[in-house]
Amino acid sequence: MSGQPKKRPQVPDGKSRFLVTRQKEANEKGYVGYDTIWESFQKEVPYTTPKRP
């Protein structure tokens, strides 16, 4: 194990319908995290007051 490189292999971006996962750079302890980017799947409609009877 002493001959193993300290760098983790680069992982390709994970893509699904509403989510993209990207690998972060390793920190000084060797921990590699991931960013998750969500695409909006709900539509926002401006509020309009209802009609009066």
CYANA upper distance limits for C-alpha pairs under 8 A (distance plus 0.5 A):
  6 LYS  CA     30 GLY  CA      7.69
  7 LYS  CA     26 ALA  CA      8.19
  7 LYS  CA     30 GLY  CA      7.99
  8 ARG  CA     26 ALA  CA      8.20
  8 ARG  CA     30 GLY  CA      8.48
  8 ARG  CA     32 VAL  CA      8.32
 10 GLN  CA     23 GLN  CA      8.05
 11 VAL  CA     23 GLN  CA      7.04
 12 PRO  CA     22 ARG  CA      7.88
 12 PRO  CA     23 GLN  CA      8.25
 13 ASP  CA     20 VAL  CA      7.31
 13 ASP  CA     21 THR  CA      6.13
 13 ASP  CA     22 ARG  CA      5.48
 13 ASP  CA     23 GLN  CA      7.66
 14 GLY  CA     20 VAL  CA      6.10
 14 GLY  CA     21 THR  CA      5.38
 14 GLY  CA     22 ARG  CA      7.19
 15 LYS  CA     19 LEU  CA      6.54
 15 LYS  CA     20 VAL  CA      5.15
 15 LYS  CA     21 THR  CA      7.03
 16 SER  CA     20 VAL  CA      6.92
 18 PHE  CA     38 TRP  CA      6.28
 18 PHE  CA     39 GLU  CA      5.48
 18 PHE  CA     40 SER  CA      7.68
 18 PHE  CA     41 PHE  CA      7.57
 19 LEU  CA     36 THR  CA      7.32
 19 LEU  CA     37 ILE  CA      6.22
 19 LEU  CA     38 TRP  CA      5.22
 19 LEU  CA     39 GLU  CA      6.69
 20 VAL  CA     36 THR  CA      6.30
 20 VAL  CA     37 ILE  CA      5.65
 20 VAL  CA     38 TRP  CA      7.11
 21 THR  CA     34 TYR  CA      6.94
 21 THR  CA     35 ASP  CA      6.09
 21 THR  CA     36 THR  CA      5.11
 21 THR  CA     37 ILE  CA      6.88
 22 ARG  CA     34 TYR  CA      5.96
 22 ARG  CA     35 ASP  CA      5.60
 22 ARG  CA     36 THR  CA      7.08
 23 GLN  CA     32 VAL  CA      7.61
 23 GLN  CA     33 GLY  CA      6.64
 23 GLN  CA     34 TYR  CA      4.97
 23 GLN  CA     35 ASP  CA      6.81
 24 LYS  CA     32 VAL  CA      6.50
 24 LYS  CA     33 GLY  CA      5.74
 24 LYS  CA     34 TYR  CA      5.77
 24 LYS  CA     35 ASP  CA      7.15
 25 GLU  CA     32 VAL  CA      6.58
 25 GLU  CA     33 GLY  CA      7.83
 26 ALA  CA     30 GLY  CA      5.70
 26 ALA  CA     31 TYR  CA      5.77
 26 ALA  CA     32 VAL  CA      5.00
 26 ALA  CA     33 GLY  CA      7.78
 27 ASN  CA     31 TYR  CA      6.11
 27 ASN  CA     32 VAL  CA      7.32
